[in-house]
Amino acid sequence: MKKLALHWQILLGMAAGVIFALILTNFTWGAEFIGDWIKPFGNIFINALKLIAVPLILASLVKGISDLKDISKLSKMGARTIGIYIFTTVIAVSIGLVLVNIINPGGAITAETQQDLISSYEGDASGVKANADKQRESGPLQALEDIVPENIFAAAGDNANMLQVIFFAIFFGIGLILIPEKTAKPVKDFFDGFNEVILKMIDIIMLAAPYGVFALLAALVVESPSTDLFAALAMYGVTVLLGLALMIGFYILLVWITTKNKPSFFINGIAPAQLLAFSTSSSAATLPVTMERVEEHMGVSREVSSFVLPIGATINMDGTSLYQAVAAVFIAQAFGMDLSVGAQLGIIATATLASIGSAAVPGAGMVMLVIVLAQAGIPEAGLALIFAVDRPLDMCRTTVNVTGDAAVALMVAKSVDKMGPPNVKEWDSDYHPDNNAEENQTEEKNKEKV
């Protein structure tokens, strides 16, 4: 296993988990055994990744911003980052709308199947609707108000408050830039060291990745809904998956055009993060690995990755936005509704804005979908139609979200001239370019003298 690349190890773990679960489902005690003795290891793996998500964002953002030494550079990078994220989200929603109108998956839903789905999942739908109603009843500036935490420790105690942690880290980093360099140095040195420790923890956790995804996939197989419901929603799933595949192709094309790197460079670099996103359904849990892959395997400067990727994990939900567009029109089709062009343009605007407020955790997209449905006048009870396949599609759309974050990081890094050669480190490596810059320069001078 150690000789295989990480993405191959993860793939083997996923395949082994599925096969193991399929074998054990033939026994009456199989599902209970997996739930009691296998699934907890998958949960431990996800918890370990979530454990370091907030410290990573805090340390890397403070370090990255303070290293800029100029607020104008921060505003320049921020404007490009937000602009590209909004652009890719609009493209994602548009792709979803085009595909769902062409394929028309809702036309295949019979009235009998519709009632079966609604009766099976109306309980889940009502819970999501209640959460969405609470969010929709807030004022128009509630999202802006929620960005500023009243207590950073309370904000850091919940991964759903990622945007508040990002706000504090950016604010803190700006403060470091504005005070005298001599006064700021001890604080910068602390965060530099803190950041290195977190990155090393990521390396250690990733040693367990193949076993973690084995447990996660095994649990998913035994907890899946009935195959009859999957068959009824096959066309809907195909439409979403086709849209997500087109989005990944779009990212590869953007990276190829802007950075001049071959598609294989980007695909091989981001593959482990994609597989982890697929297994965990959480952009936040995958963030540490995404940062490690973008920095070490694709050569993006840490000051860019530490700014672009945490923001992307919070506001860039291209896969989720595409799914919301497809799901909204699919539900309308299932209820025999004909959406006008204006209603579908409204879906583009609402899905784009809703994706910014969507938490980087499993299932958050479903809550935001209620807001999209309400805007378009689509019955929210139809939410129950798509619950059966939401979990596997959530895994796929999270993969696209993470891929989009990495692609934007490469594009921003190239635009601000912050891309270099890859610098891959082993998990037990002590080498780091920042820590050894002077030593490397001395070696180069000695070579020149010789």
DOSEFI-569699 format. One record per residue (C-alpha): residue in three letters; z, y, x. Coordinates in steps of 0.1 Angstrom, whole numbers, padded with zeros to 4 digits, always signed. Example, Ala and Ser with C-alpha at 12.3 -4.5 7.8 and 13.67 -1.06 7.14 Angstrom:
! DOSEFI-569699
ALA+0078-0045+0123 SER+0071-0011+0137 
! end
This chain:
! DOSEFI-569699
MET+0000+0000+0000 LYS+0009+0024+0028 LYS-0027+0022+0042 LEU-0042+0033+0009 ALA-0048+0069-0001 LEU-0022+0083-0026 HIS-0046+0084-0055 TRP-0055+0048-0050 GLN-0018+0038-0049 ILE-0012+0057-0082 LEU-0043+0041-0098 LEU-0031+0007-0089 GLY+0004+0015-0103 MET-0012+0027-0136 ALA-0034-0004-0139 ALA-0005-0027-0131 GLY+0017-0010-0157 VAL-0009-0015-0184 ILE-0015-0052-0175 PHE+0022-0059-0172 ALA+0028-0044-0207 LEU-0001-0062-0223 ILE+0012-0095-0210 LEU+0048-0089-0222 THR+0037-0078-0256 ASN+0028-0114-0263 PHE+0065-0122-0262 THR+0090-0111-0289 TRP+0113-0097-0264 GLY+0086-0079-0243 ALA+0087-0045-0259 GLU+0125-0044-0258 PHE+0126-0055-0222 ILE+0102-0027-0212 GLY+0121-0001-0232 ASP+0154-0011-0217 TRP+0145-0020-0181 ILE+0112-0004-0172 LYS+0108+0028-0190 PRO+0140+0044-0175 PHE+0125+0043-0141 GLY+0095+0063-0154 ASN+0119+0088-0169 ILE+0138+0091-0136 PHE+0105+0098-0118 ILE+0096+0126-0143 ASN+0131+0140-0141 ALA+0129+0141-0103 LEU+0097+0161-0104 LYS+0111+0184-0131 LEU+0143+0188-0110 ILE+0125+0207-0083 ALA+0100+0226-0104 VAL+0122+0257-0109 PRO+0135+0258-0073 LEU+0099+0254-0061 ILE+0086+0283-0082 LEU+0116+0305-0072 ALA+0113+0298-0035 SER+0075+0297-0032 LEU+0069+0328-0053 VAL+0096+0349-0035 LYS+0082+0338-0001 GLY+0046+0343-0011 ILE+0050+0378-0025 SER+0073+0390+0003 ASP+0048+0378+0028 LEU+0021+0401+0013 LYS+0040+0432+0026 ASP+0019+0454+0003 ILE+0022+0457-0035 SER-0015+0466-0037 LYS-0024+0431-0025 LEU-0002+0416-0052 SER-0019+0437-0080 LYS-0053+0427-0066 MET-0045+0390-0066 GLY-0028+0392-0100 ALA-0057+0409-0117 ARG-0082+0383-0104 THR-0059+0354-0113 ILE-0053+0365-0149 GLY-0090+0374-0153 ILE-0103+0340-0142 TYR-0077+0322-0163 ILE-0087+0340-0194 PHE-0124+0335-0187 THR-0120+0297-0182 THR-0099+0295-0214 VAL-0125+0312-0235 ILE-0151+0288-0221 ALA-0129+0258-0229 VAL-0124+0268-0265 SER-0162+0276-0269 ILE-0171+0241-0255 GLY-0147+0225-0280 LEU-0161+0244-0310 VAL-0197+0236-0301 LEU-0190+0199-0296 VAL-0169+0194-0328 ASN-0196+0212-0349 ILE-0224+0190-0334 ILE-0206+0156-0336 ASN-0187+0164-0369 PRO-0160+0137-0364 GLY-0141+0148-0396 GLY-0170+0136-0417 ALA-0161+0099-0409 ILE-0125+0102-0423 THR-0123+0086-0458 ALA-0099+0097-0484 GLU-0080+0064-0481 THR-0076+0068-0443 GLN-0066+0104-0447 GLN-0037+0095-0470 ASP-0026+0066-0447 LEU-0025+0090-0417 ILE-0006+0117-0436 SER+0019+0093-0450 SER+0025+0078-0416 TYR+0030+0111-0397 GLU+0041+0137-0423 GLY+0077+0136-0409 ASP+0065+0145-0374 ALA+0042+0172-0388 SER+0070+0188-0408 GLY+0091+0191-0376 VAL+0064+0207-0356 LYS+0055+0231-0385 ALA+0091+0242-0387 ASN+0091+0251-0350 ALA+0058+0269-0353 ASP+0070+0289-0384 LYS+0100+0301-0364 GLN+0077+0313-0336 ARG+0051+0329-0360 GLU+0078+0349-0378 SER+0087+0367-0346 GLY+0074+0403-0340 PRO+0041+0410-0323 LEU+0057+0418-0290 GLN+0081+0388-0291 ALA+0061+0370-0264 LEU+0064+0401-0241 GLU+0101+0404-0248 ASP+0107+0367-0240 ILE+0092+0371-0205 VAL+0123+0391-0193 PRO+0154+0370-0191 GLU+0189+0383-0198 ASN+0204+0357-0175 ILE+0183+0341-0147 PHE+0207+0312-0144 ALA+0202+0304-0181 ALA+0165+0307-0177 ALA+0164+0285-0147 GLY+0183+0258-0167 ASP+0154+0251-0190 ASN+0118+0242-0178 ALA+0104+0257-0210 ASN+0115+0291-0197 MET+0092+0289-0167 LEU+0076+0324-0174 GLN+0111+0340-0172 VAL+0117+0324-0138 ILE+0083+0336-0126 PHE+0091+0371-0138 PHE+0124+0371-0118 ALA+0108+0357-0087 ILE+0080+0383-0087 PHE+0105+0411-0094 PHE+0127+0398-0065 GLY+0097+0395-0042 ILE+0087+0431-0049 GLY+0122+0442-0041 LEU+0120+0425-0008 ILE+0088+0443+0001 LEU+0103+0477-0008 ILE+0135+0474+0013 PRO+0135+0479+0051 GLU+0121+0448+0070 LYS+0152+0444+0091 THR+0174+0442+0059 ALA+0150+0419+0042 LYS+0146+0394+0071 PRO+0178+0373+0065 VAL+0168+0369+0028 LYS+0132+0360+0038 ASP+0145+0335+0064 PHE+0167+0318+0037 PHE+0138+0315+0012 ASP+0115+0302+0040 GLY+0139+0275+0049 PHE+0147+0268+0012 ASN+0109+0264+0005 GLU+0105+0239+0034 VAL+0133+0218+0020 ILE+0118+0217-0015 LEU+0084+0207+0000 LYS+0100+0179+0019 MET+0117+0167-0012 ILE+0083+0166-0029 ASP+0070+0144-0001 ILE+0099+0120-0006 ILE+0095+0118-0044 MET+0058+0111-0041 LEU+0066+0079-0022 ALA+0078+0066-0055 ALA+0048+0078-0075 PRO+0030+0044-0078 TYR+0062+0028-0092 GLY+0069+0058-0115 VAL+0035+0057-0131 PHE+0038+0019-0135 ALA+0069+0024-0156 LEU+0054+0053-0176 LEU+0021+0034-0185 ALA+0039+0002-0194 ALA+0062+0021-0218 LEU+0032+0039-0233 VAL+0013+0007-0241 VAL+0042-0009-0260 GLU+0050+0024-0279 SER+0014+0031-0290 PRO+0006+0033-0328 SER-0015+0007-0345 THR-0051+0001-0335 ASP-0063+0007-0371 LEU-0052+0043-0368 PHE-0069+0047-0334 ALA-0101+0033-0349 ALA-0101+0059-0377 LEU-0098+0087-0351 ALA-0122+0073-0325 MET-0149+0100-0331 TYR-0123+0128-0329 GLY-0109+0113-0296 VAL-0144+0110-0282 THR-0152+0146-0290 VAL-0120+0159-0273 LEU-0126+0136-0242 LEU-0163+0147-0239 GLY-0152+0184-0240 LEU-0125+0177-0214 ALA-0150+0160-0191 LEU-0174+0189-0194 MET-0145+0213-0184 ILE-0138+0193-0153 GLY-0175+0194-0144 PHE-0174+0232-0150 TYR-0145+0236-0126 ILE-0163+0215-0099 LEU-0193+0237-0104 LEU-0173+0269-0101 VAL-0155+0257-0069 TRP-0188+0246-0054 ILE-0205+0280-0061 THR-0176+0302-0051 THR-0162+0283-0020 LYS-0193+0264-0009 ASN-0173+0232-0006 LYS-0188+0199-0017 PRO-0176+0185-0051 SER-0161+0155-0032 PHE-0139+0179-0013 PHE-0123+0192-0045 ILE-0122+0159-0063 ASN-0106+0140-0035 GLY-0081+0168-0029 ILE-0069+0171-0065 ALA-0071+0134-0076 PRO-0034+0125-0070 ALA-0022+0156-0090 GLN-0047+0147-0118 LEU-0034+0111-0120 LEU+0002+0124-0120 ALA-0006+0149-0148 PHE-0022+0120-0168 SER+0009+0099-0164 THR+0035+0126-0172 SER+0016+0149-0197 SER+0034+0178-0181 SER+0019+0206-0160 ALA+0054+0217-0149 ALA+0063+0182-0137 THR+0030+0180-0118 LEU+0033+0215-0103 PRO+0050+0205-0070 VAL+0022+0179-0063 THR-0005+0204-0073 MET+0008+0229-0048 GLU+0011+0203-0020 ARG-0025+0191-0026 VAL-0040+0226-0028 GLU-0022+0239+0003 GLU-0024+0208+0026 HIS-0056+0191+0014 MET-0078+0221+0004 GLY-0066+0248+0028 VAL-0054+0274+0004 SER-0029+0299+0019 ARG+0007+0294+0006 GLU+0009+0331-0005 VAL-0020+0324-0028 SER-0010+0290-0041 SER+0027+0300-0046 PHE+0015+0329-0068 VAL-0015+0314-0087 LEU-0003+0279-0094 PRO+0031+0286-0110 ILE+0015+0312-0133 GLY-0013+0288-0141 ALA+0012+0260-0150 THR+0026+0285-0176 ILE-0004+0304-0190 ASN-0035+0284-0181 MET-0039+0257-0207 ASP-0077+0251-0209 GLY-0074+0215-0219 THR-0049+0224-0246 SER-0071+0252-0259 LEU-0101+0230-0261 TYR-0081+0204-0280 GLN-0068+0230-0304 ALA-0103+0242-0312 VAL-0116+0206-0318 ALA-0085+0196-0338 ALA-0086+0227-0360 VAL-0123+0221-0370 PHE-0118+0184-0373 ILE-0089+0188-0398 ALA-0110+0213-0417 GLN-0139+0188-0418 ALA-0116+0160-0430 PHE-0104+0182-0459 GLY-0140+0191-0467 MET-0137+0228-0456 ASP-0167+0247-0442 LEU-0154+0272-0416 SER-0174+0304-0412 VAL-0186+0318-0379 GLY-0159+0345-0382 ALA-0132+0319-0387 GLN-0143+0300-0356 LEU-0144+0332-0336 GLY-0109+0338-0347 ILE-0100+0303-0335 ILE-0113+0313-0300 ALA-0091+0344-0299 THR-0060+0327-0313 ALA-0063+0295-0292 THR-0067+0317-0260 LEU-0036+0337-0268 ALA-0016+0307-0280 SER-0023+0288-0247 ILE-0006+0316-0228 GLY+0026+0310-0248 SER+0024+0273-0246 ALA+0052+0256-0226 ALA+0041+0234-0197 VAL+0058+0203-0212 PRO+0045+0173-0232 GLY+0036+0180-0269 ALA+0039+0218-0267 GLY+0002+0221-0276 MET+0009+0206-0311 VAL+0033+0235-0319 MET+0007+0261-0309 LEU-0020+0242-0330 VAL+0000+0251-0361 ILE-0005+0288-0354 VAL-0043+0282-0349 LEU-0045+0263-0382 ALA-0027+0291-0401 GLN-0049+0318-0386 ALA-0081+0299-0398 GLY-0066+0291-0432 ILE-0066+0253-0426 PRO-0039+0232-0443 GLU-0011+0226-0419 ALA-0004+0192-0435 GLY-0036+0180-0418 LEU-0016+0181-0386 ALA-0005+0145-0395 LEU-0041+0134-0392 ILE-0041+0137-0354 PHE-0006+0125-0345 ALA-0017+0089-0339 VAL-0038+0098-0309 ASP-0020+0129-0297 ARG-0001+0112-0269 PRO-0031+0098-0250 LEU-0051+0130-0256 ASP-0021+0150-0243 MET-0023+0130-0211 CYS-0060+0138-0207 ARG-0058+0176-0216 THR-0029+0180-0191 THR-0051+0165-0165 VAL-0077+0193-0173 ASN-0049+0220-0172 VAL-0039+0209-0137 THR-0075+0207-0125 GLY-0081+0242-0138 ASP-0050+0256-0120 ALA-0063+0241-0087 ALA-0098+0254-0092 VAL-0086+0290-0099 ALA-0063+0288-0068 LEU-0094+0280-0046 MET-0115+0307-0062 VAL-0088+0334-0058 ALA-0080+0323-0022 LYS-0117+0325-0013 SER-0120+0360-0029 VAL-0091+0374-0009 ASP-0101+0355+0023 LYS-0070+0333+0023 MET-0087+0298+0028 GLY-0085+0278+0059 PRO-0090+0242+0070 PRO-0069+0215+0054 ASN-0036+0207+0072 VAL-0024+0173+0059 LYS+0012+0164+0068 GLU+0029+0130+0065 TRP+0061+0128+0045 ASP+0082+0126+0076 SER+0063+0153+0096 ASP+0082+0182+0110 TYR+0051+0203+0118 HIS+0043+0234+0099 PRO+0018+0261+0109 ASP+0042+0290+0100 ASN+0070+0276+0121 ASN+0048+0268+0151 ALA+0025+0298+0152 GLU+0039+0312+0184 GLU+0039+0278+0201 ASN+0003+0272+0191 GLN-0007+0306+0205 THR+0010+0299+0238 GLU-0008+0266+0241 GLU-0042+0283+0234 LYS-0035+0309+0261 ASN-0025+0281+0286 LYS-0058+0263+0279 GLU-0078+0295+0285 LYS-0061+0300+0318 VAL-0069+0264+0329 
! end
